[in-house]
């Protein structure tokens, strides 16, 4: 958690490029617009076991699908963050179980 700014929350809409559902942490990579540029943004989630309790599975996300990421950003404003939730194009929201602190951008 030390590398993430838990006082800030960012939201990006993008396309999944990779979904790694393996121990010790789940990672989601998506091409998003950040500061006017397309970047490959990575979010780090909990373990697959912990996310399974939130309704996740290895098939929760597919490469090419559109998602909206809500995350605590990295402290250095890098292209990564700590996963709070992902909303799929069909409206289904996958929660990470992490505590949100700060206001979610609209």
C-alpha positions as CSV (number, residue, x, y, z in Angstrom):
1,X,0.0,0.0,0.0
2,X,3.0,2.3,0.5
3,X,3.4,2.8,-3.2
4,X,-0.2,3.9,-3.7
5,X,-1.9,7.2,-2.7
6,X,-4.9,6.1,-0.7
7,X,-6.1,9.7,-0.4
8,X,-6.8,9.9,-4.2
9,X,-9.0,7.9,-6.4
10,X,-8.8,7.8,-10.2
11,X,-11.2,6.4,-12.8
12,X,-10.2,5.3,-16.3
13,X,-12.2,3.8,-19.1
14,X,-10.3,1.5,-21.4
15,X,-9.8,-1.8,-23.2
16,X,-8.4,-4.9,-21.4
17,X,-5.0,-6.0,-22.8
18,X,-4.1,-8.6,-20.2
19,X,-5.7,-10.3,-17.2
20,X,-3.4,-12.2,-14.9
21,X,-5.4,-14.2,-12.3
22,X,-2.5,-15.8,-10.4
23,X,-0.9,-15.7,-6.9
24,X,0.2,-13.6,-5.2
25,X,-1.8,-10.8,-6.8
26,X,-4.2,-10.4,-9.6
27,X,-3.2,-7.8,-12.3
28,X,-5.4,-6.1,-14.9
29,X,-3.8,-4.2,-17.8
30,X,-5.8,-1.9,-20.0
31,X,-5.2,0.7,-22.6
32,X,-6.6,4.0,-21.2
33,X,-6.5,7.7,-21.9
34,X,-4.3,9.4,-19.3
35,X,-3.2,13.0,-19.6
36,X,-4.3,13.1,-23.3
37,X,-2.2,10.0,-24.2
38,X,-3.0,6.3,-24.6
39,X,-1.1,4.3,-22.0
40,X,-1.2,0.7,-20.8
41,X,-2.4,1.1,-17.2
42,X,-1.9,-1.7,-14.7
43,X,-4.0,-2.2,-11.5
44,X,-3.0,-4.6,-8.8
45,X,-5.6,-6.5,-6.9
46,X,-5.7,-8.9,-4.0
47,X,-5.0,-12.6,-4.3
48,X,-7.3,-14.8,-6.5
49,X,-8.6,-16.4,-3.3
50,X,-9.6,-13.0,-1.8
51,X,-11.2,-11.8,-5.1
52,X,-13.1,-15.1,-5.5
53,X,-14.9,-14.0,-2.3
54,X,-15.9,-10.9,-4.2
55,X,-17.3,-12.9,-7.2
56,X,-14.2,-12.9,-9.4
57,X,-12.9,-15.9,-11.4
58,X,-10.2,-16.5,-14.0
59,X,-12.8,-15.7,-16.6
60,X,-14.1,-12.4,-15.1
61,X,-12.3,-10.3,-17.8
62,X,-11.5,-10.9,-21.4
63,X,-8.8,-9.2,-23.6
64,X,-10.6,-6.7,-25.8
65,X,-13.5,-5.9,-23.5
66,X,-14.2,-2.3,-22.4
67,X,-14.0,-1.6,-18.7
68,X,-14.0,1.3,-16.2
69,X,-11.2,1.1,-13.6
70,X,-11.5,2.8,-10.2
71,X,-8.2,2.7,-8.3
72,X,-5.9,4.4,-5.9
73,X,-3.1,5.8,-8.1
74,X,0.6,5.3,-7.6
75,X,2.3,8.0,-5.5
76,X,4.6,8.9,-8.4
77,X,1.7,9.2,-10.9
78,X,3.0,6.2,-12.8
79,X,0.8,4.1,-15.0
80,X,-0.4,1.8,-12.3
81,X,-2.7,1.8,-9.3
82,X,-4.3,-0.3,-6.6
83,X,-7.6,-1.8,-7.8
84,X,-10.8,-0.7,-6.1
85,X,-13.3,-1.8,-8.7
86,X,-13.9,-2.6,-12.3
87,X,-17.2,-2.0,-14.1
88,X,-17.8,-4.0,-17.3
89,X,-19.6,-2.7,-20.4
90,X,-22.7,-4.7,-19.3
91,X,-22.8,-2.7,-16.0
92,X,-21.5,-5.5,-13.8
93,X,-19.1,-4.2,-11.2
94,X,-16.4,-6.3,-9.8
95,X,-15.3,-5.1,-6.3
96,X,-11.8,-5.6,-5.0
97,X,-12.7,-5.6,-1.3
98,X,-10.2,-2.7,-0.7
99,X,-11.4,0.2,1.3
100,X,-12.1,3.4,-0.8
101,X,-10.9,6.6,0.7
102,X,-11.4,9.8,-1.1
103,X,-14.0,10.8,-3.7
104,X,-14.6,8.8,-6.8
105,X,-14.4,10.9,-9.9
106,X,-17.5,11.2,-12.0
